[in-house]
Amino acid sequence: MLDKLQRYAMIIGVVSAIGGGFYAWGEFNTRLNAISQAVGSDNVERLQQQVNILDKKLEVLEAKLDEFRSGLDNPLGR
């Protein structure tokens, strides 16, 4: 009788330990996701602003290049 009781107690202990491990892992992942989203959103917004600025600079440079090319093609501009 004592043997069976010890066996059941051991099984309950092992199941509880495994369940506790899964719970801790889930909490860890939840916290990690929250941190990565909070940090990642600022970085993404800042990088998006830099990309927008670089796109505008590229448009200006392309316009200047087109203007320069049209000046080269114009025989009256020489």
TORBA-560515 format. One line per 2 residues: number of its first residue (from 1); their letters; for each residue x, y, z of N, C-alpha, C. Coordinates in nm, 4 decimals, always signed. Example, Ala and Ser with C-alpha at 12.3 -4.5 7.8 and 13.67 -1.06 7.14 Angstrom:
2
1) as) +1.3190/-0.5690/+0.7800/+1.2300/-0.4500/+0.7800/+1.3200/-0.3300/+0.7800; +1.2850/-0.2250/+0.7080/+1.3670/-0.1060/+0.7140/+1.2900/+0.0030/+0.7870
# end
This chain:
78
1) ml) +0.0829/-0.1190/+0.0000/+0.0000/+0.0000/+0.0000/+0.0874/+0.1254/+0.0000; +0.1910/+0.1274/+0.0803/+0.2814/+0.2417/+0.0880/+0.3570/+0.2588/-0.0436
3) dk) +0.3865/+0.1459/-0.1083/+0.4550/+0.1493/-0.2382/+0.3703/+0.2221/-0.3426; +0.2411/+0.1886/-0.3485/+0.1510/+0.2515/-0.4450/+0.1361/+0.4009/-0.4151
5) lq) +0.1273/+0.4349/-0.2896/+0.1138/+0.5737/-0.2504/+0.2373/+0.6547/-0.2912; +0.3540/+0.5966/-0.2719/+0.4781/+0.6636/-0.3124/+0.4845/+0.6785/-0.4644
7) ry) +0.4403/+0.5757/-0.5340/+0.4414/+0.5796/-0.6802/+0.3484/+0.6894/-0.7318; +0.2266/+0.6999/-0.6752/+0.1323/+0.8039/-0.7161/+0.1847/+0.9433/-0.6815
9) am) +0.2465/+0.9559/-0.5666/+0.3041/+1.0846/-0.5271/+0.4168/+1.1237/-0.6227; +0.4974/+1.0265/-0.6628/+0.6059/+1.0531/-0.7566/+0.5494/+1.0952/-0.8930
11) ii) +0.4458/+1.0283/-0.9390/+0.3849/+1.0618/-1.0681/+0.3250/+1.2020/-1.0626; +0.2556/+1.2338/-0.9534/+0.1977/+1.3678/-0.9392/+0.3085/+1.4730/-0.9349
13) gv) +0.4187/+1.4429/-0.8672/+0.5312/+1.5365/-0.8615/+0.5946/+1.5594/-0.9974; +0.6123/+1.4534/-1.0740/+0.6727/+1.4652/-1.2072/+0.5807/+1.5438/-1.3003
15) vs) +0.4508/+1.5130/-1.2972/+0.3552/+1.5839/-1.3821/+0.3508/+1.7319/-1.3440; +0.3530/+1.7615/-1.2152/+0.3522/+1.9009/-1.1700/+0.4783/+1.9741/-1.2142
17) ai) +0.5921/+1.9078/-1.2058/+0.7178/+1.9704/-1.2471/+0.7175/+1.9991/-1.3968; +0.6693/+1.9053/-1.4754/+0.6636/+1.9256/-1.6205/+0.5662/+2.0384/-1.6539
19) gg) +0.4495/+2.0382/-1.5897/+0.3514/+2.1445/-1.6140/+0.4053/+2.2801/-1.5735; +0.4763/+2.2858/-1.4608/+0.5372/+2.4112/-1.4168/+0.6424/+2.4602/-1.5142
21) gf) +0.7167/+2.3677/-1.5711/+0.8173/+2.4053/-1.6710/+0.7537/+2.4659/-1.7946; +0.6450/+2.4039/-1.8417/+0.5752/+2.4582/-1.9586/+0.5144/+2.5953/-1.9283
23) ya) +0.4629/+2.6119/-1.8076/+0.4062/+2.7415/-1.7691/+0.5150/+2.8489/-1.7667; +0.6299/+2.8158/-1.7081/+0.7411/+2.9118/-1.7026/+0.7896/+2.9459/-1.8438
25) wg) +0.7967/+2.8465/-1.9303/+0.8400/+2.8697/-2.0683/+0.7425/+2.9626/-2.1405; +0.6128/+2.9426/-2.1184/+0.5123/+3.0293/-2.1802/+0.5227/+3.1721/-2.1300
27) ef) +0.5445/+3.1905/-2.0007/+0.5614/+3.3255/-1.9455/+0.6870/+3.3917/-2.0033; +0.7931/+3.3160/-2.0149/+0.9171/+3.3694/-2.0720/+0.8952/+3.4155/-2.2155
29) nt) +0.8278/+3.3345/-2.2948/+0.8013/+3.3716/-2.4341/+0.7116/+3.4942/-2.4435; +0.6131/+3.5036/-2.3552/+0.5237/+3.6192/-2.3547/+0.6016/+3.7468/-2.3248
31) rl) +0.6875/+3.7419/-2.2248/+0.7684/+3.8593/-2.1905/+0.8652/+3.8947/-2.3026; +0.9258/+3.7941/-2.3615/+1.0200/+3.8182/-2.4705/+0.9500/+3.8808/-2.5901
33) na) +0.8311/+3.8349/-2.6238/+0.7551/+3.8934/-2.7343/+0.7182/+4.0380/-2.7052; +0.6780/+4.0658/-2.5816/+0.6415/+4.2029/-2.5459/+0.7621/+4.2955/-2.5568
35) is) +0.8767/+4.2491/-2.5120/+0.9986/+4.3317/-2.5196/+1.0398/+4.3533/-2.6645; +1.0367/+4.2480/-2.7446/+1.0799/+4.2619/-2.8843/+0.9855/+4.3516/-2.9629
37) qa) +0.8568/+4.3476/-2.9323/+0.7624/+4.4353/-3.0019/+0.7814/+4.5792/-2.9596; +0.8077/+4.6021/-2.8320/+0.8255/+4.7388/-2.7835/+0.9529/+4.7996/-2.8391
39) vg) +1.0595/+4.7234/-2.8408/+1.1871/+4.7741/-2.8911/+1.1855/+4.7790/-3.0427; +1.1290/+4.6772/-3.1055/+1.1296/+4.6681/-3.2505/+1.0485/+4.7768/-3.3184
41) sd) +0.9406/+4.8209/-3.2567/+0.8548/+4.9192/-3.3218/+0.9259/+5.0537/-3.3336; +1.0028/+5.0931/-3.2320/+1.0781/+5.2183/-3.2403/+1.1841/+5.2103/-3.3491
43) nv) +1.2521/+5.0982/-3.3552/+1.3562/+5.0823/-3.4566/+1.2970/+5.0834/-3.5968; +1.1857/+5.0183/-3.6140/+1.1225/+5.0120/-3.7465/+1.0770/+5.1513/-3.7892
45) er) +1.0169/+5.2260/-3.6974/+0.9709/+5.3608/-3.7315/+1.0891/+5.4519/-3.7661; +1.1958/+5.4422/-3.6889/+1.3132/+5.5258/-3.7149/+1.3767/+5.4888/-3.8498
47) lq) +1.3854/+5.3600/-3.8773/+1.4412/+5.3165/-4.0052/+1.3509/+5.3568/-4.1215; +1.2199/+5.3520/-4.1012/+1.1266/+5.3932/-4.2062/+1.1428/+5.5415/-4.2369
49) qq) +1.1634/+5.6242/-4.1348/+1.1870/+5.7671/-4.1558/+1.3159/+5.7888/-4.2350; +1.4199/+5.7139/-4.2016/+1.5457/+5.7273/-4.2744/+1.5299/+5.6844/-4.4195
51) vn) +1.4531/+5.5786/-4.4427/+1.4283/+5.5334/-4.5798/+1.3519/+5.6398/-4.6573; +1.2526/+5.7015/-4.5943/+1.1760/+5.8069/-4.6610/+1.2651/+5.9250/-4.6970
53) il) +1.3539/+5.9636/-4.6067/+1.4474/+6.0740/-4.6340/+1.5385/+6.0379/-4.7498; +1.5907/+5.9160/-4.7491/+1.6793/+5.8733/-4.8579/+1.6046/+5.8654/-4.9909
55) dk) +1.4779/+5.8251/-4.9875/+1.3982/+5.8235/-5.1108/+1.3826/+5.9640/-5.1684; +1.3576/+6.0622/-5.0827/+1.3441/+6.2006/-5.1291/+1.4760/+6.2514/-5.1867
57) kl) +1.5866/+6.2192/-5.1206/+1.7177/+6.2609/-5.1718/+1.7453/+6.1967/-5.3073; +1.7055/+6.0710/-5.3216/+1.7239/+6.0021/-5.4484/+1.6409/+6.0665/-5.5586
59) ev) +1.5183/+6.1051/-5.5277/+1.4343/+6.1728/-5.6261/+1.4979/+6.3046/-5.6704; +1.5538/+6.3810/-5.5756/+1.6182/+6.5080/-5.6089/+1.7397/+6.4835/-5.6981
61) le) +1.8205/+6.3840/-5.6628/+1.9393/+6.3547/-5.7434/+1.9014/+6.3061/-5.8834; +1.7967/+6.2268/-5.8930/+1.7515/+6.1820/-6.0253/+1.7025/+6.2998/-6.1087
63) ak) +1.6331/+6.3937/-6.0463/+1.5865/+6.5125/-6.1185/+1.7048/+6.5954/-6.1671; +1.8067/+6.6113/-6.0828/+1.9257/+6.6862/-6.1232/+1.9993/+6.6149/-6.2353
65) ld) +2.0045/+6.4818/-6.2281/+2.0705/+6.4058/-6.3340/+1.9951/+6.4191/-6.4654; +1.8631/+6.4139/-6.4596/+1.7831/+6.4318/-6.5813/+1.8036/+6.5716/-6.6392
67) ef) +1.8111/+6.6704/-6.5519/+1.8347/+6.8079/-6.5968/+1.9732/+6.8190/-6.6610; +2.0707/+6.7552/-6.6026/+2.2066/+6.7583/-6.6582/+2.2101/+6.6891/-6.7934
69) rs) +2.1429/+6.5735/-6.8040/+2.1396/+6.5012/-6.9307/+2.0686/+6.5815/-7.0393; +1.9605/+6.6479/-7.0028/+1.8886/+6.7250/-7.1030/+1.9733/+6.8454/-7.1480
71) gl) +2.0559/+6.8978/-7.0590/+2.1461/+7.0066/-7.0969/+2.2530/+6.9593/-7.1944; +2.2966/+6.8340/-7.1791/+2.3963/+6.7786/-7.2689/+2.3366/+6.7499/-7.4061
73) dn) +2.2112/+6.7119/-7.4090/+2.1462/+6.6797/-7.5371/+2.1023/+6.8046/-7.6132; +2.0911/+6.9148/-7.5466/+2.0429/+7.0397/-7.6079/+2.1599/+7.1067/-7.6818
75) pl) +2.1505/+7.1227/-7.8134/+2.2623/+7.1862/-7.8877/+2.2691/+7.3364/-7.8569; +2.1619/+7.3988/-7.8155/+2.1656/+7.5424/-7.7865/+2.2274/+7.5691/-7.6489
77) gr) +2.2333/+7.4683/-7.5650/+2.2877/+7.4847/-7.4318/+2.4373/+7.4801/-7.4260; +2.5023/+7.4557/-7.5404/+2.6487/+7.4438/-7.5435/+2.7151/+7.5741/-7.5674
# end
